[in-house]
Amino acid sequence: MSDLLNTAITGIRLNQAAMSVIGNNIVNANTEGYSRQSIQQSTNSALKTSAGYLGTGVNIDQIIRHTEKYLQDQVIRDIGTLSEADTYLSQVSQINNLLASEQTNIASYLNNFFDAVNESINDPGSMLGRELLLTQAKQLTSGFKAVESRLQDQNTAVNKQLVGVAENITSLGKQISELNQLIGDAMGNDGRVQPNDMMDQRDMLVRQLGEYVQVNTVDREDGGLDVFIGQGQALVVGSSLQSVKAVPGSTDASRYDLVFESRAGTQVVNKLMTGGQAGALLRFREEALEPAASSLGLLATGVAASINEQNRLGMDLEGSLGGNVFTDVNNAQVARNRVKASMDNLPPADRNLNVTLDDLSQLKASDYELRFTGPGREYTVTRLSDNEVVSQGILPTSYPQTASMDGFSINFEGGSFRSGDRFLLQPTRNGATDLNVQISRAEEFAFASPVRVSASPANQGGAQVLSSSVQDISTDLFDKKGQLDPPLMVRFTSATTYEVLDYSDPANPKALTPPMSNLPFVPGSNNALFPSDPGGQTIVSQGTAVGQIVMGSANNGYPGEQVSVQTTDPETGFIREQRLTLGADESAESMARRLNSLSGVNATAYNSIIMNDFSGAGLELSLNGVNLTDPGFVMPGEATADPVPSPLTADFLRDRINNSPDLKVQGIYAKSDGTNLTINATSGADFKFQVDGDGSFRAGDAAQLVNAPAPGDPALDMTVGGRVDVQLAANSQMQTNQANGVFGSTPSGVSNYLGIQVTMSSGSGPEGQPKAGDSFVIGYNNDATADNRNGSAMLALGDAKLFSDGNQSFQDSYGQLAESVGILTSQARINQNAGESMLRQSMDAMQSVSGVNLEEEAARLIQLEQHYNASARLITLARDLFDVLMRL
């Protein structure tokens, strides 16, 4: 009888407990984070009887939570994904709206500025247009600064959010670690009794943590939960906790880093913190905010650098060379501000370095890290946008030193650089901040060109000037205010050759240093007359053998030599060597032709000799196979031959030379001032004279006396070799193995870059070609208020391809920035929609397991009620049976 009663009682207890659990499920159906619970039951141990084993009722084993870890993990991941997408979209949308807004659209400011340039140069002498341009220049800087300020505000907001995220991560981690301790205590040694509500609470905390960072969890045997965030960084292990903080960066205090803080110190974990708000903020800063700031800075830097450079190449309304319109991009303070030293660098803080900009087309919208990696003073420079090493080397101990890369240079001025030193380099980041209008008066806009080219009224040919421009005002040509030093003359020596002379004395133009002689001109084509390589040099043939009068020989006496040209690549340091062997007695004409076959070499040949003091009644003279004293020579246009004067005269020989078709083919012509005969060879051909008859003359710079041979002796051979000028490209040098040859033992170059360029052309036919003697004078452009040539060049900058290796204009650069941010915004919106869908699906899946279904719980409650009533009936039956037995 007692067995039946005990069995019924166990049923009553089970059903009471089960109904309590179901009631708890029902009332917590809308409680966030609550997991449906149920009772896990088993049969009590049976009693052995003679008839067999007799059951003793039911046992309550455990009240369990209905949950699946893989579903919980999926929900946490999807919460993090959506939180990351929401945060990223919120942030990047602000930049997208900023760049597209009419009030902050830099493209509009640029258009307004160049429209004002166009208005101004239409009437360069008008102050109205100039004042408008000055106003637009100020508005342009304001526009850049407004956008830069908004980006800086957003960076500050990101820093504040990172601080809040770090505090929340640490706070949640602390609560989880405390719950781990409480759960462990509650479960006891056997671990069977689980504190379900506390475990639900812990799961809720983990899900909240997933909003801030990617989370992975590992269950412990003691009921605890280890929590790892980001790329596997331990936040909670059992009841121990690591703190997360947001602190100013060691090299850039305006850029906060997330760090793990422990007894061992702090560890920067930016790259390891992925997912959630933390991952979104860090990714947004890296993918959108910093590139936008750098691109904006690059654009502002490009505007300042290009406009400043062009204005410096012009002449202002008052006749002075132009200055900077905006702050100089290589201003000493600006250059220093581009470098930020790490706070972790060891003392003393004596490192002195700066960054200057060299080539706008090579600049990247990126920051760089200079790190001294050791041993010693070895360093690497890494471009942070793609983590590519762009330069490395060993810093010498002497200063100053320069390392160049990506269009900028690091200038080491001094200091105790050592292994472990780190520096953040920002060549373009602060370009908008540094952009300020430098000029104060509208007259300072330099619309005129400082040079003017004038054709001689006596010109007979068809050569004409197409354009003239100034490329660099730092050359010696512009040393004297208000004039060129020296003024220049371009004089044609034939239809296909010209020379450039010093025109300081108009009555006596003379060769430049280095000379520009016998330069080629192609009729019918556009010809740039001056060297355009700022690093170019000219080596003049000045060896002992050059220009010597070799008596008694038909050879020029040049000994032959081996010439080598070495060119150093400025980026790689690689040296390329080219060699050429010049033959003995080889003409300058042949040398120049063969030297021109070398890369980076432009050689020209020419020859010249002065002859005078002719004496004797029967002197006979031949030049390169042409008898200059032939009594039967008839001048073109004349019927009879002119008598040969006795003694010979410079004018007679000039006419004979200039009217000889054979000598003309060789590029040989002559000039006379009545006393001195100057014979020139534009081709660089050797002069091969034969002297006979009776008499003498003087020849060469030393006025060497040349006597005709004695009667009956053979004619005297006299040979003069030509000269070669070699123009070398930048970073090149020439060497020779012959000390007494054409170039001397140590050929040294002289800069041939004048900083100007004149382009000329002509007709290609005989009437349109230049004529020998035609000349053009290049002088300073005085009284040029109506000149707008430099202003036109400034206007052309609006469409010029200045960025990205000459592939992008200002508008292209800004358009690329706006487009890239727009793409990021669009992708973020897609990710947000996908994240919402994924989270709904994972939440539905988890709710199907852990959620409370009221209909199911009500049905189960009715079922338990029936079970309860049945168990109660057993007790009643046991009582009735007991009463019957008692009455027996």
C-alpha positions, 0 to 999 in steps of 0.5 A: 500500500505504501508503495502505491502511495509513494509512487503517486507522490513522485508523480505529484511532485514531478507534475507540480515541478513540470507545471511550475517550469511551464508556468515560468516559460509562459510568463517569460515568453516575452523576456529577452534572452530567456530560453525555454526550460523543461524537466528531464525525468527518469524512472526510479529504481524498481524493487525486486519481488517474487513476481518480478521488479516493481516500479517505484515511480518517477524521478526529476533529474534536471531542469534543462534549457533548450538551446543549441550552441551552434545556433547561439554562435550563429546569432552572435555572428549575425548580430556582429555582422549587422552591427558592423554594417549599420555602423559602417554605413552610418559613418561612410554615408556622412562622407558620401553626403559631404563630398556630394553636397553643393555647399562642400563640393570641391569640384564646384570650387575648382570650376569657379576658380578656373572660371575666374582665371579665364575671366582675368586673362581675357583682360590681364590688365584689368583689376576687376578680373584680378580681384574676382580671381583673388576672391575665388582663390580665398573661397577655394581654400575655404572650401577645402578647409570646410571639408577637411574640418568635417573629416577631422570632426568625424575622426574625433567622433570615431575616437570617442566611439572607440573609447565607448566601444572599448569601455563596453567591451571591458564592462561586458567582459567583466560581467561575463567573468563574474557570472562564470564564477557564480555559475561555477559555484552554483553548479557544484562539484558534480556539475549537474545542477545548472543555473539556467537563468544565470546562463541565459543572462550570460548568453545575453551578455555575449550577444551584447558583446557581439554588437561591439566585436566579433566573438567566439566562445568555448565552453568549460567543464566547470560551466564557465565560458571562455570568450575570444574577440576579434581574431582570437584575442582572449577577453575572458578565460574563466573568471580572469579578464583582459581590459580593452582601452582606446588610447591616442596613437604613439605616432599620431595622437589624433588617431586612437588605437585599441589596445589590450591592457594587462600586467605585461603591458599594452598591445595594439590590436587594431588589425585584430579587432574585427566585426561589430562596431569596433571592426566597423569603426577601424575599417571605416577609418582605414578604408574611407576616412583616412583615404578621403583625408589623404586624397583631399590633401593630395588634391589641395597640394596639387592645386597649391603646387601647380598654381604656385609653380606656374605663377612663379614662371610668369611676370606680374602686373608690375613687371616682377617675376611672380611668386606663390599664390598659395602657401609653398608646399615645401615651406620649412614648417610645412615640411617638418609637420609632415613627420610625426615621431613615435612616442616610443622612440628612445631619448634624446629627442634630437632627430631632425628630418622633414618631407619635401615634395618632388613630383606631383604625378608620383604622389600617392594618397597615403601615409608612410611609416619610416622604421629603423629596423636595425642592425645599426641605422638600417631603415625601411619606408612602408606605404601604409595604404598597401603595406608595400616597402617603397624604400630601404637602405642604411642611413650614413652618419654624415648629414644632410642625407636624402632618400626619395620615393613616390614623388617625395623626399625624406631629408635627414638633417641630423640626430641620433637615429637608432634601431627601433625608431619609428616615424609617421610620414604624411606627405599629403594628409594635411594639404587642405590644412596647409592651403592658404592664400599667400598673395595679398594684392591682385596685381601679384597674379603673374599672367605675362611671360617674362620672355619675349622673342623678336625676329630680326627685320632682316630675316630672309627665310620662313622660320617663325616662333610658335611659342615661348615659355619659362620652365624654371626661374631658378637658373642663372638666366633670371638672376638679374631683376628685370632682364635676362642674363644674358639676353640670347640670340638664335641664329641660323647657320643653315636651313637645318642648323642653328646656334644660340649666342650671348647677345649682351653685346649686339655688335659682337654676339658670342658663344655661350658657356657651354656652347650651343652650336650647330644644333639641328633644325628640321624645316616643316616640323616643330623644333624645341630649341633649348635643352629641357632636362633640368639635370642635363649637362654638356661636355665640350671637346677640349682635349689637346688634339682638338682644333690643332693645325696638323701640317703635312698630313691629310689626317686630323691627328686624333689618336682614337679613344674609348668613351663610356657613358654611365647613367644612374637610375635615381630610384634604384641606384642601378648604373647603366654603362654604354661604351663606344670606341672612337677611331684614330683620325675619325672626323667630328662629324662621324663621332657625333653620329655614332655618339648619338646612337647611345641612349641619353646622348645628343652630340653635335659636331662643328668646325671653325677656323680663322684665317688672315694676313694673306700675302704673296702674289701667287698663293694657291689654296684648296679646301676639301677638294675645291680649288678656291683660287681657280682662275676659271671659276665663274660665280653664279649669275655672272658671265665671266670669272672674277680675277684672283686678287693678289694677294688673296683677300678674305672677301674673295675667299668667302665668296668662293667658299659660299658659292661652291656647291661641293662645299655647301653639301659638306655644310661648309660656309665662310664669313668675312669682316674684310680682314679675317676669314672665318670658315665654318663647317656645320657638319663637323667635317675636317678642314683639309687644305692644300697650300701651294704657289707663293705666299703665306697666311696665318691660321687658327686661334694662335695665328700660326704662320703657314708658308707655301712650299718651295718651288718644285715641292709638292703642295702642302697638306694642312688639316684641322679636325672639328669639335664635338659637343655632347649633351648628356641626360640627367644623372649621367657622366662620361669617361675616356681612356685617352688623356690627349684625345678629343675630350681630355682625361676627365671630361666634366659637364656644365649644366645646359639647362636655361629654364626656357623653351622656344618652339619654332617651325618653318616651311619645308620648301626652299622658300619657306626654310630658314636662311643662313644668318636669320636671327631671333632675339630672346629678351625680357618682356618689359611693359607686358600688361596685355600679355596673358601667355602665362595666364593661359598656361595657368588656365590649362592646369584646370584640365591638365593630367597632373596626378597618377603618372599623368593620368588624372586632372583635378576633376578626375582626382576629386571624381575618383574620391567621390566615386570610391566613397560612393561605392563603399556606401553602396556596398555598405547598404547592401551589406546592411540589408544582407545582415538584417536578413541573415540575423532574422533567419538565425534568430528564427532558427534559435527561437525554434529551439529556445523560444517559448510557444504559448500554444505548445506550452498551454497544450503541455500544461493541460497534459500535465494537469491530466497527469497530475489528476491521475497521480492524485487519483492514485493517492485517493485509491491508495487511501480507499484501499487503506480504509478498506483494509482497516475495516477488515 
